[in-house]
Amino acid sequence: MSMQRAFSSRLLHSTSFKNVFIKTATYEGMYDDGLPNDKLMKHHVDLAKGNVALTTISYGAVSADGRTFKTQMYINEESIVKLAEIANKVHEAGGKVSIQLTHCGYFSKNSQVKRPLAPSRVFNEYGFMSGIVFSKAMTKEDMQKTSNDFANAALRLKNAGFDAVEVHMGHGYLLSQFLSPWTNKRKDEYGGSIENRARFPLEVLKNVRNTVGADFPILVKLNLNDGFKNGFSLEECKYVSLELEKNGCSALVLSGGFTSKTPFYLMRGAVPLKGMIKNGTSLAEKTTMALFGPLIIKKYPFTPNFFLEQAKEIRKITKMPLVYLGGVDSKEGIEEIMNEGFDFIAIGRPLIHDPNFLVKLANQEIQKSGCNRCNECVVEMDRGGVRCVLDD
Ligand SMILES: Cc1cc2nc3c(=O)[nH]c(=O)nc-3n(C[C@H](O)[C@H](O)[C@H](O)COP(=O)(O)O)c2cc1C
């Protein structure tokens, strides 16, 4: 019964989705000089053909300074041309398309940005080896501009035929840096209590909502927790979830982890250290990774539906549509999530392993994904495009 429910349609505002399945954002690395290419289009068209209701293009930086790397895409008059074509082709393939709206905050390896923006002046443990050592504490003008960048990007995408956007407030990126007491040391009304730390992310959401109108689906990706002591906590997530509901969030995607400190908290499984060392951008980075990687990068064992216990705490307190994410890889896992009352299910690695995963599940050709969480797909993102290496 619950499988049947998972494969039946549902609404977000007046947009109908053919089933509950969302392809979550997984950085594709399919760009030529910062512009989306045909490989990116094929990647998302294949997912739509594979019966994904809503596919999500990852990391749409809202501005040039919101990019982690200088060669990353940002939403502007150039990239929107190909993005509109991708939206059109995904529609022709029977699916819908969203994009993750992101600002990296201080997670910058972009040599064009000497002092990346952040809530406070903090050490850039993510990009210091590229010579970008400290962030700039954002002024109110920086905040207003960045908020407008989110809103303008969302409107551009809506006008280009996108069916939804996802505002990234998780994984340690800018809005998550505001939420986390680890990185937000401000003394003004944007720092201190969780009410204050949530103020800027909520202002961004309100601005996006006012700009795109009441009926356009806006998903928000939020951490259940940062995955370390003194980070954003589940109790704080409860408060923020309720505020997001009041301020125009259409559906909440629950995740966790902080890219610079607990990157594998959100993925679970193997840490593909060898490939990550090879991909290092400088000799210093490669050497540091080789020496300290095993100490710095904590490994978390994979278990199916690994965020479920924490996500259930949010399910208890809100009626807002919730998207479960993390370790869904089988019919049994899907049934469990449906029975716990989640509205949508987001899937990452099983759909990288096989874009036809859902078709095969529905046909009862398989019961479970063949993905073994080697996480080599993470390495492949920087080697010409995300893909599964299992069949090599
Ligand atoms: C190769 C790869 C790239 C990812 N890139 C992103 C990203 O750009 N944005 C994001 O929010 N999460 C990203 N993630 C995290 C996924 O969205 C998701 O949280 C994680 O893979 C757990 O879901 P799964 O067990 O269904 O794979 C990435 C994960 C992988 C494996």
The ligand as an SDF file (V2000), in Angstrom:
LIG
                    3D

 31 33  0  0  0  0  0  0  0  0999 V2000
   28.5400   13.1500   -5.1700 C   0  0  0  0  0  0  0  0  0  0  0  0
   27.7270   13.9330   -4.1850 C   0  0  0  0  0  0  0  0  0  0  0  0
   27.5910   15.3110   -4.3190 C   0  0  0  0  0  0  0  0  0  0  0  0
   26.7830   16.0370   -3.4320 C   0  0  0  0  0  0  0  0  0  0  0  0
   26.6050   17.3690   -3.6390 N   0  0  0  0  0  0  0  0  0  0  0  0
   25.6890   18.0520   -2.8980 C   0  0  0  0  0  0  0  0  0  0  0  0
   25.3450   19.3940   -3.2210 C   0  0  0  0  0  0  0  0  0  0  0  0
   25.8410   19.9860   -4.1770 O   0  0  0  0  0  0  0  0  0  0  0  0
   24.4280   20.0020   -2.4450 N   0  0  0  0  0  0  0  0  0  0  0  0
   23.8330   19.3700   -1.3880 C   0  0  0  0  0  0  0  0  0  0  0  0
   23.0010   19.9760   -0.7120 O   0  0  0  0  0  0  0  0  0  0  0  0
   24.1470   18.1080   -1.0610 N   0  0  0  0  0  0  0  0  0  0  0  0
   25.0270   17.4200   -1.8000 C   0  0  0  0  0  0  0  0  0  0  0  0
   25.3030   16.0990   -1.5150 N   0  0  0  0  0  0  0  0  0  0  0  0
   24.5780   15.4350   -0.4100 C   0  0  0  0  0  0  0  0  0  0  0  0
   23.2990   14.7730   -0.9230 C   0  0  0  0  0  0  0  0  0  0  0  0
   22.3600   15.7540   -1.3050 O   0  0  0  0  0  0  0  0  0  0  0  0
   22.6460   13.8620    0.1290 C   0  0  0  0  0  0  0  0  0  0  0  0
   22.4360   14.6250    1.2910 O   0  0  0  0  0  0  0  0  0  0  0  0
   23.4830   12.6290    0.4890 C   0  0  0  0  0  0  0  0  0  0  0  0
   24.0190   12.0220   -0.6740 O   0  0  0  0  0  0  0  0  0  0  0  0
   22.6550   11.5970    1.2630 C   0  0  0  0  0  0  0  0  0  0  0  0
   21.6080   11.0940    0.4840 O   0  0  0  0  0  0  0  0  0  0  0  0
   21.6810    9.6060   -0.1720 P   0  0  0  0  0  0  0  0  0  0  0  0
   21.9470    8.6530    0.9710 O   0  0  0  0  0  0  0  0  0  0  0  0
   20.3290    9.4080   -0.7930 O   0  0  0  0  0  0  0  0  0  0  0  0
   22.7940    9.6110   -1.1500 O   0  0  0  0  0  0  0  0  0  0  0  0
   26.1260   15.3610   -2.3630 C   0  0  0  0  0  0  0  0  0  0  0  0
   26.2850   13.9780   -2.2220 C   0  0  0  0  0  0  0  0  0  0  0  0
   27.0710   13.2580   -3.1210 C   0  0  0  0  0  0  0  0  0  0  0  0
   27.1690   11.7640   -2.9580 C   0  0  0  0  0  0  0  0  0  0  0  0
  1  2  1  0
  2  3  1  0
  2 30  2  0
  3  4  2  0
  4  5  1  0
  4 28  1  0
  5  6  2  0
  6  7  1  0
  6 13  1  0
  7  8  2  0
  7  9  1  0
  9 10  1  0
 10 11  2  0
 10 12  1  0
 12 13  2  0
 13 14  1  0
 14 15  1  0
 14 28  1  0
 15 16  1  0
 16 17  1  0
 16 18  1  0
 18 19  1  0
 18 20  1  0
 20 21  1  0
 20 22  1  0
 22 23  1  0
 23 24  1  0
 24 25  2  0
 24 26  1  0
 24 27  1  0
 28 29  2  0
 29 30  1  0
 30 31  1  0
M  END
$$$$
